[in-house]
Amino acid sequence: MAERGGGGEDSKERVSMELSDEVFKAMEVGLAFRDYNGRISSMDFHSRATNYLVTASDDESIRLYDIQNSVCLKTINSKKYGVDLVCFTDNPTVVLYSSKNGWDESLRLLSLNDNKYLRYFKGHHDRVVCLSLCPGRDTFMSGSLDRTVLLWDPRADKAQGLLRVQGRPAVSFDEQGMIFGVAFGGAIRLFDSRFYEKGPFEVFYVGEEESEANVLKFSNDGTQMLLTTTEGHVYILDSFHGTPVNTFKVKPVLSDGGTLEASFSPDGAYVVSGSGDGSVYAWNVKNGKVACWGSTDSEPPMIKWAPGSLMFLTGSSELSFWVPDLSKLSSFAGIK
């Protein structure tokens, strides 16, 4: 069931607005779906059909949303295997997801149209903690607590490539799909997608060697990377030279299996992150903290920025849509 907050109705007005510190400070929950019976463990927007959002939850459900019309289109339950991570494929009616039952770590390709499995991907022997699809290509990679990163072709059951890591990995393709990053042990290793078997062409050292990587992401223009760690660090780096742009600190992740999520804004000028105490932070990449919103939760929320929009989403025990409250922006020059 969806419930609107104070900013929801105002956000329907068509206003030309650029993202700024002031706009961030006016953000609030404009719409929320509060019918989950567990915590949201993963969220993903489709790369082209950007009005489609898919979520995974501890209540063993996969849900498809049309965010443009604020409606849940479909709910599919995965009672046998559970569901942890979920992401769209190139086809907006097909998703890839990982299990959460502790005895089968296979990845599954699922048709949302008829709730049928199209393929199983077997290779990991412990919990899968990261998934990343290559934009514009039919390949993806997965990282696991079994200390492997596997590269897959969705037409084949078995992995096409294997990278061994030391510790929990975080992986991500860049927006062009030309390179991908693998983070673990206080370093980010960059690979050419076509010649990954040659090893990394760059290694950027970030934080402490014992740091446990959580999330690795590239900005939309590919010029920046962010890396979060269980210890509560959000590192922003220059993608080409590995030089630090900024480092932000939040509460560490205390729960077993928790993930410190963060997301670049579409222009790469801001980062929204969770925190180990459940709070949500907004950061100006260059200048630091802009806003913080407290929470009664004790775990970091999932966070995704809606593509090409002045809206981000958080997922915890509910799915929340954050938008600027225009009534708070009437005195700002950014509104035209």
DRENDO-1510 file (C-alpha; in Angstrom, 1 decimal, always signed):
<recs>
REC; n; res; u; v; w
REC; 1; MET; +0.0; +0.0; +0.0 .
REC; 2; ALA; +1.4; +3.4; -1.0 .
REC; 3; GLU; +1.1; +6.4; +1.3 .
REC; 4; ARG; +1.9; +10.0; +0.2 .
REC; 5; GLY; +3.8; +12.5; +2.3 .
REC; 6; GLY; +3.6; +16.2; +2.2 .
REC; 7; GLY; +5.9; +16.6; -0.8 .
REC; 8; GLY; +4.2; +14.1; -3.0 .
REC; 9; GLU; +1.5; +16.3; -4.5 .
REC; 10; ASP; +3.8; +19.3; -5.0 .
REC; 11; SER; +6.3; +17.1; -6.9 .
REC; 12; LYS; +3.7; +16.6; -9.7 .
REC; 13; GLU; +4.1; +20.2; -10.7 .
REC; 14; ARG; +6.4; +20.8; -13.7 .
REC; 15; VAL; +9.3; +23.0; -12.4 .
REC; 16; SER; +12.7; +23.5; -14.0 .
REC; 17; MET; +15.1; +22.9; -11.2 .
REC; 18; GLU; +18.8; +22.0; -10.9 .
REC; 19; LEU; +20.2; +19.9; -8.1 .
REC; 20; SER; +21.8; +22.0; -5.4 .
REC; 21; ASP; +22.6; +22.0; -1.7 .
REC; 22; GLU; +19.3; +23.9; -1.1 .
REC; 23; VAL; +17.3; +21.4; -3.1 .
REC; 24; PHE; +18.8; +18.5; -1.1 .
REC; 25; LYS; +17.9; +20.2; +2.2 .
REC; 26; ALA; +14.3; +20.4; +1.0 .
REC; 27; MET; +14.1; +16.7; +0.3 .
REC; 28; GLU; +11.5; +14.6; +2.1 .
REC; 29; VAL; +9.6; +11.4; +1.6 .
REC; 30; GLY; +6.8; +12.1; -0.9 .
REC; 31; LEU; +5.6; +8.6; -1.3 .
REC; 32; ALA; +6.1; +5.3; +0.6 .
REC; 33; PHE; +5.1; +1.7; +0.2 .
REC; 34; ARG; +4.8; +0.2; +3.7 .
REC; 35; ASP; +3.4; -3.3; +2.9 .
REC; 36; TYR; +6.7; -5.1; +3.2 .
REC; 37; ASN; +7.0; -7.9; +5.8 .
REC; 38; GLY; +10.8; -7.8; +5.8 .
REC; 39; ARG; +13.7; -5.5; +5.0 .
REC; 40; ILE; +14.4; -4.6; +1.4 .
REC; 41; SER; +17.7; -6.1; +0.5 .
REC; 42; SER; +18.2; -4.9; -3.1 .
REC; 43; MET; +16.8; -2.4; -5.7 .
REC; 44; ASP; +17.5; -1.8; -9.4 .
REC; 45; PHE; +16.3; +0.5; -12.1 .
REC; 46; HIS; +16.2; -0.6; -15.7 .
REC; 47; SER; +18.9; +1.1; -17.8 .
REC; 48; ARG; +16.5; +2.1; -20.6 .
REC; 49; ALA; +13.0; +1.7; -19.3 .
REC; 50; THR; +13.9; +3.9; -16.4 .
REC; 51; ASN; +10.4; +4.0; -15.0 .
REC; 52; TYR; +10.7; +0.4; -14.0 .
REC; 53; LEU; +12.1; -0.5; -10.6 .
REC; 54; VAL; +12.6; -4.0; -9.1 .
REC; 55; THR; +13.1; -4.7; -5.4 .
REC; 56; ALA; +14.0; -7.8; -3.4 .
REC; 57; SER; +13.0; -8.3; +0.2 .
REC; 58; ASP; +13.6; -10.5; +3.2 .
REC; 59; ASP; +9.9; -11.5; +3.0 .
REC; 60; GLU; +11.0; -13.5; -0.1 .
REC; 61; SER; +9.3; -11.3; -2.6 .
REC; 62; ILE; +10.4; -9.7; -5.8 .
REC; 63; ARG; +8.4; -6.6; -6.7 .
REC; 64; LEU; +8.1; -4.7; -10.0 .
REC; 65; TYR; +7.1; -1.0; -9.8 .
REC; 66; ASP; +6.2; +1.6; -12.3 .
REC; 67; ILE; +7.5; +4.6; -10.5 .
REC; 68; GLN; +6.1; +7.1; -13.0 .
REC; 69; ASN; +2.6; +6.0; -12.0 .
REC; 70; SER; +3.5; +5.1; -8.4 .
REC; 71; VAL; +2.2; +1.6; -8.7 .
REC; 72; CYS; +3.4; -1.9; -7.9 .
REC; 73; LEU; +2.8; -3.9; -11.1 .
REC; 74; LYS; +3.7; -7.4; -9.9 .
REC; 75; THR; +4.8; -9.3; -6.8 .
REC; 76; ILE; +6.5; -12.7; -7.2 .
REC; 77; ASN; +7.4; -14.9; -4.2 .
REC; 78; SER; +10.6; -17.0; -4.1 .
REC; 79; LYS; +9.7; -19.1; -1.1 .
REC; 80; LYS; +11.9; -22.1; -1.9 .
REC; 81; TYR; +15.1; -20.2; -2.6 .
REC; 82; GLY; +14.6; -16.8; -0.9 .
REC; 83; VAL; +16.0; -13.7; -2.6 .
REC; 84; ASP; +18.8; -11.4; -1.7 .
REC; 85; LEU; +20.2; -9.4; -4.7 .
REC; 86; VAL; +18.2; -8.6; -7.8 .
REC; 87; CYS; +18.9; -6.7; -11.0 .
REC; 88; PHE; +17.4; -6.2; -14.4 .
REC; 89; THR; +18.8; -7.7; -17.5 .
REC; 90; ASP; +18.7; -5.8; -20.8 .
REC; 91; ASN; +15.1; -7.1; -21.1 .
REC; 92; PRO; +12.9; -5.2; -18.6 .
REC; 93; THR; +10.7; -8.3; -18.1 .
REC; 94; VAL; +13.7; -10.5; -17.1 .
REC; 95; VAL; +15.6; -10.2; -13.8 .
REC; 96; LEU; +18.6; -11.9; -12.3 .
REC; 97; TYR; +18.6; -12.7; -8.6 .
REC; 98; SER; +20.6; -14.5; -5.9 .
REC; 99; SER; +19.3; -16.8; -3.3 .
REC; 100; LYS; +19.1; -16.4; +0.4 .
REC; 101; ASN; +18.4; -19.8; +1.7 .
REC; 102; GLY; +21.9; -20.7; +2.7 .
REC; 103; TRP; +22.1; -24.0; +0.9 .
REC; 104; ASP; +21.9; -23.1; -2.8 .
REC; 105; GLU; +24.0; -20.2; -4.0 .
REC; 106; SER; +22.9; -20.4; -7.7 .
REC; 107; LEU; +21.9; -17.3; -9.6 .
REC; 108; ARG; +18.6; -17.4; -11.4 .
REC; 109; LEU; +17.3; -15.8; -14.5 .
REC; 110; LEU; +13.6; -15.2; -14.0 .
REC; 111; SER; +10.9; -14.1; -16.4 .
REC; 112; LEU; +8.5; -11.6; -14.7 .
REC; 113; ASN; +5.9; -12.2; -17.4 .
REC; 114; ASP; +5.1; -15.8; -16.5 .
REC; 115; ASN; +7.2; -16.4; -13.3 .
REC; 116; LYS; +9.4; -19.0; -15.0 .
REC; 117; TYR; +13.1; -19.6; -14.6 .
REC; 118; LEU; +15.0; -19.2; -17.9 .
REC; 119; ARG; +18.4; -20.4; -16.6 .
REC; 120; TYR; +20.4; -21.3; -13.5 .
REC; 121; PHE; +24.0; -20.2; -13.0 .
REC; 122; LYS; +25.9; -22.5; -10.7 .
REC; 123; GLY; +29.4; -21.7; -9.5 .
REC; 124; HIS; +29.5; -19.9; -6.2 .
REC; 125; HIS; +29.8; -21.8; -2.9 .
REC; 126; ASP; +28.9; -19.0; -0.5 .
REC; 127; ARG; +26.6; -16.0; -0.3 .
REC; 128; VAL; +26.7; -13.7; -3.4 .
REC; 129; VAL; +27.3; -10.2; -2.2 .
REC; 130; CYS; +27.4; -8.2; -5.5 .
REC; 131; LEU; +26.0; -8.4; -9.0 .
REC; 132; SER; +26.8; -6.1; -12.0 .
REC; 133; LEU; +25.5; -6.3; -15.6 .
REC; 134; CYS; +27.6; -5.0; -18.4 .
REC; 135; PRO; +25.7; -2.1; -20.2 .
REC; 136; GLY; +24.8; -2.9; -23.8 .
REC; 137; ARG; +26.3; -6.5; -23.6 .
REC; 138; ASP; +24.9; -9.8; -22.6 .
REC; 139; THR; +27.4; -10.4; -19.8 .
REC; 140; PHE; +27.4; -10.0; -16.1 .
REC; 141; MET; +29.6; -10.7; -13.1 .
REC; 142; SER; +29.0; -11.7; -9.5 .
REC; 143; GLY; +31.1; -11.6; -6.4 .
REC; 144; SER; +30.8; -13.9; -3.4 .
REC; 145; LEU; +32.0; -14.6; +0.1 .
REC; 146; ASP; +33.7; -17.7; -1.4 .
REC; 147; ARG; +36.4; -15.2; -2.5 .
REC; 148; THR; +35.7; -15.5; -6.2 .
REC; 149; VAL; +34.4; -13.1; -8.8 .
REC; 150; LEU; +32.7; -14.9; -11.7 .
REC; 151; LEU; +32.0; -13.6; -15.2 .
REC; 152; TRP; +29.0; -15.0; -17.0 .
REC; 153; ASP; +27.4; -15.2; -20.4 .
REC; 154; PRO; +23.6; -15.5; -19.8 .
REC; 155; ARG; +23.4; -18.1; -22.7 .
REC; 156; ALA; +25.7; -20.5; -20.8 .
REC; 157; ASP; +25.2; -22.3; -17.4 .
REC; 158; LYS; +28.8; -22.2; -16.4 .
REC; 159; ALA; +31.0; -19.1; -15.7 .
REC; 160; GLN; +33.2; -17.9; -18.5 .
REC; 161; GLY; +35.8; -16.4; -16.3 .
REC; 162; LEU; +37.0; -16.5; -12.7 .
REC; 163; LEU; +39.0; -14.0; -10.6 .
REC; 164; ARG; +40.2; -14.9; -7.1 .
REC; 165; VAL; +40.1; -12.3; -4.4 .
REC; 166; GLN; +41.1; -12.0; -0.8 .
REC; 167; GLY; +38.1; -11.0; +1.3 .
REC; 168; ARG; +34.6; -9.8; +0.5 .
REC; 169; PRO; +34.5; -8.3; -3.0 .
REC; 170; ALA; +32.6; -5.4; -4.5 .
REC; 171; VAL; +32.3; -5.2; -8.3 .
REC; 172; SER; +30.9; -2.9; -11.0 .
REC; 173; PHE; +31.1; -2.2; -14.7 .
REC; 174; ASP; +31.4; +1.4; -15.8 .
REC; 175; GLU; +28.5; +2.9; -17.7 .
REC; 176; GLN; +30.1; +2.1; -21.1 .
REC; 177; GLY; +30.9; -1.5; -20.2 .
REC; 178; MET; +34.5; -1.0; -21.4 .
REC; 179; ILE; +36.0; -1.6; -18.0 .
REC; 180; PHE; +35.1; -3.1; -14.7 .
REC; 181; GLY; +36.3; -2.6; -11.1 .
REC; 182; VAL; +36.9; -5.2; -8.4 .
REC; 183; ALA; +37.4; -3.9; -4.9 .
REC; 184; PHE; +38.8; -5.9; -1.9 .
REC; 185; GLY; +41.5; -5.6; +0.7 .
REC; 186; GLY; +41.8; -1.8; +0.6 .
REC; 187; ALA; +42.3; -1.6; -3.2 .
REC; 188; ILE; +40.3; -1.2; -6.4 .
REC; 189; ARG; +41.5; -3.1; -9.4 .
REC; 190; LEU; +40.4; -2.0; -12.9 .
REC; 191; PHE; +40.2; -4.5; -15.7 .
REC; 192; ASP; +39.6; -4.1; -19.5 .
REC; 193; SER; +36.3; -6.0; -20.0 .
REC; 194; ARG; +37.6; -7.6; -23.2 .
REC; 195; PHE; +41.0; -8.7; -21.8 .
REC; 196; TYR; +40.3; -9.3; -18.1 .
REC; 197; GLU; +42.4; -12.5; -18.2 .
REC; 198; LYS; +45.5; -10.3; -18.5 .
REC; 199; GLY; +44.9; -8.9; -15.0 .
REC; 200; PRO; +44.2; -5.4; -13.8 .
REC; 201; PHE; +45.6; -2.5; -15.8 .
REC; 202; GLU; +45.4; -0.2; -12.7 .
REC; 203; VAL; +45.4; -0.7; -9.0 .
REC; 204; PHE; +44.2; +2.1; -6.7 .
REC; 205; TYR; +44.8; +1.8; -3.0 .
REC; 206; VAL; +42.0; +3.0; -0.8 .
REC; 207; GLY; +41.7; +3.1; +3.0 .
REC; 208; GLU; +43.1; +0.3; +5.1 .
REC; 209; GLU; +44.2; -3.2; +3.8 .
REC; 210; GLU; +41.8; -4.9; +6.2 .
REC; 211; SER; +38.8; -2.8; +5.0 .
REC; 212; GLU; +35.8; -4.8; +4.0 .
REC; 213; ALA; +34.5; -3.5; +0.7 .
REC; 214; ASN; +30.7; -3.2; +0.4 .
REC; 215; VAL; +29.7; -1.3; -2.7 .
REC; 216; LEU; +31.6; -0.1; -5.8 .
REC; 217; LYS; +30.0; +2.3; -8.3 .
REC; 218; PHE; +31.0; +4.5; -11.2 .
REC; 219; SER; +29.4; +7.9; -11.8 .
REC; 220; ASN; +27.3; +8.2; -15.0 .
REC; 221; ASP; +30.1; +10.0; -16.9 .
REC; 222; GLY; +32.7; +7.5; -15.7 .
REC; 223; THR; +35.0; +10.1; -14.2 .
REC; 224; GLN; +34.5; +9.1; -10.6 .
REC; 225; MET; +34.1; +6.0; -8.5 .
REC; 226; LEU; +32.7; +5.5; -5.0 .
REC; 227; LEU; +33.6; +2.7; -2.6 .
REC; 228; THR; +31.9; +2.0; +0.7 .
REC; 229; THR; +33.2; -0.2; +3.5 .
REC; 230; THR; +31.7; -2.0; +6.5 .
REC; 231; GLU; +33.8; +0.4; +8.7 .
REC; 232; GLY; +31.6; +3.3; +7.5 .
REC; 233; HIS; +33.8; +5.0; +5.0 .
REC; 234; VAL; +32.5; +6.4; +1.7 .
REC; 235; TYR; +35.5; +7.0; -0.6 .
REC; 236; ILE; +35.2; +9.1; -3.8 .
REC; 237; LEU; +38.0; +8.7; -6.3 .
REC; 238; ASP; +39.0; +10.0; -9.7 .
REC; 239; SER; +38.5; +7.0; -12.0 .
REC; 240; PHE; +41.4; +7.8; -14.3 .
REC; 241; HIS; +44.2; +8.5; -11.8 .
REC; 242; GLY; +42.9; +7.0; -8.5 .
REC; 243; THR; +43.4; +10.3; -6.7 .
REC; 244; PRO; +41.0; +10.9; -3.7 .
REC; 245; VAL; +38.3; +13.4; -4.3 .
REC; 246; ASN; +36.7; +13.2; -0.9 .
REC; 247; THR; +36.1; +10.8; +2.0 .
REC; 248; PHE; +32.9; +10.7; +4.1 .
REC; 249; LYS; +32.4; +8.9; +7.4 .
REC; 250; VAL; +29.2; +7.4; +8.7 .
REC; 251; LYS; +28.4; +4.8; +11.4 .
REC; 252; PRO; +29.9; +1.4; +10.7 .
REC; 253; VAL; +27.7; -1.6; +9.7 .
REC; 254; LEU; +27.2; -3.7; +12.7 .
REC; 255; SER; +24.7; -6.3; +11.5 .
REC; 256; ASP; +26.0; -9.5; +10.0 .
REC; 257; GLY; +25.4; -9.4; +6.2 .
REC; 258; GLY; +24.5; -5.6; +6.2 .
REC; 259; THR; +25.6; -3.4; +3.3 .
REC; 260; LEU; +26.5; +0.2; +3.4 .
REC; 261; GLU; +24.8; +1.5; +0.2 .
REC; 262; ALA; +25.6; +4.8; -1.6 .
REC; 263; SER; +24.5; +6.3; -5.0 .
REC; 264; PHE; +25.8; +9.1; -7.2 .
REC; 265; SER; +23.4; +11.7; -8.4 .
REC; 266; PRO; +22.9; +11.7; -12.2 .
REC; 267; ASP; +25.4; +14.6; -12.6 .
REC; 268; GLY; +27.9; +13.0; -10.2 .
REC; 269; ALA; +28.1; +16.1; -8.1 .
REC; 270; TYR; +26.4; +14.5; -5.1 .
REC; 271; VAL; +26.3; +11.2; -3.2 .
REC; 272; VAL; +23.5; +9.8; -1.1 .
REC; 273; SER; +24.6; +7.2; +1.4 .
REC; 274; GLY; +23.2; +5.1; +4.2 .
REC; 275; SER; +24.7; +4.7; +7.6 .
REC; 276; GLY; +25.1; +1.9; +10.1 .
REC; 277; ASP; +22.5; +3.6; +12.4 .
REC; 278; GLY; +19.9; +3.7; +9.6 .
REC; 279; SER; +20.3; +7.4; +8.8 .
REC; 280; VAL; +20.5; +8.8; +5.3 .
REC; 281; TYR; +23.2; +11.3; +4.3 .
REC; 282; ALA; +23.5; +13.6; +1.4 .
REC; 283; TRP; +27.0; +14.7; +0.4 .
REC; 284; ASN; +28.3; +17.4; -1.9 .
REC; 285; VAL; +31.2; +15.5; -3.6 .
REC; 286; LYS; +33.5; +18.5; -3.3 .
REC; 287; ASN; +32.3; +20.3; -0.2 .
REC; 288; GLY; +31.0; +17.6; +2.2 .
REC; 289; LYS; +27.8; +17.0; +4.1 .
REC; 290; VAL; +24.7; +18.7; +2.9 .
REC; 291; ALA; +21.9; +17.0; +4.9 .
REC; 292; CYS; +21.1; +14.1; +7.2 .
REC; 293; TRP; +17.8; +12.4; +7.9 .
REC; 294; GLY; +17.6; +10.2; +11.0 .
REC; 295; SER; +15.8; +6.9; +11.3 .
REC; 296; THR; +14.4; +4.5; +13.9 .
REC; 297; ASP; +16.1; +1.6; +11.9 .
REC; 298; SER; +19.4; +0.1; +13.1 .
REC; 299; GLU; +20.6; -1.0; +9.7 .
REC; 300; PRO; +21.7; +1.0; +6.7 .
REC; 301; PRO; +19.0; +1.4; +4.0 .
REC; 302; MET; +19.3; +0.5; +0.3 .
REC; 303; ILE; +19.7; +3.6; -1.8 .
REC; 304; LYS; +19.2; +4.2; -5.5 .
REC; 305; TRP; +19.0; +7.5; -7.5 .
REC; 306; ALA; +16.1; +7.5; -10.0 .
REC; 307; PRO; +17.8; +8.0; -13.4 .
REC; 308; GLY; +17.5; +11.5; -14.9 .
REC; 309; SER; +15.3; +12.6; -12.0 .
REC; 310; LEU; +15.4; +14.8; -8.9 .
REC; 311; MET; +14.4; +11.8; -6.8 .
REC; 312; PHE; +16.2; +9.1; -4.9 .
REC; 313; LEU; +14.7; +6.0; -3.2 .
REC; 314; THR; +15.5; +4.3; +0.0 .
REC; 315; GLY; +14.6; +0.7; +0.9 .
REC; 316; SER; +14.4; -0.5; +4.5 .
REC; 317; SER; +11.3; -2.0; +6.0 .
REC; 318; GLU; +9.5; +0.3; +3.5 .
REC; 319; LEU; +10.2; +1.7; +0.1 .
REC; 320; SER; +10.4; +5.5; +0.2 .
REC; 321; PHE; +10.5; +8.0; -2.6 .
REC; 322; TRP; +12.4; +11.2; -1.7 .
REC; 323; VAL; +11.6; +14.4; -3.6 .
REC; 324; PRO; +12.0; +18.2; -3.0 .
REC; 325; ASP; +9.2; +19.8; -1.1 .
REC; 326; LEU; +8.5; +22.7; -3.4 .
REC; 327; SER; +6.9; +24.8; -0.7 .
REC; 328; LYS; +10.3; +25.0; +1.0 .
REC; 329; LEU; +12.0; +26.2; -2.3 .
REC; 330; SER; +9.8; +29.2; -3.1 .
REC; 331; SER; +12.5; +31.6; -2.0 .
REC; 332; PHE; +15.4; +29.9; -4.0 .
REC; 333; ALA; +16.6; +31.3; -7.3 .
REC; 334; GLY; +17.0; +27.7; -8.7 .
REC; 335; ILE; +13.2; +27.6; -9.5 .
REC; 336; LYS; +12.4; +29.2; -12.8 .
</recs>
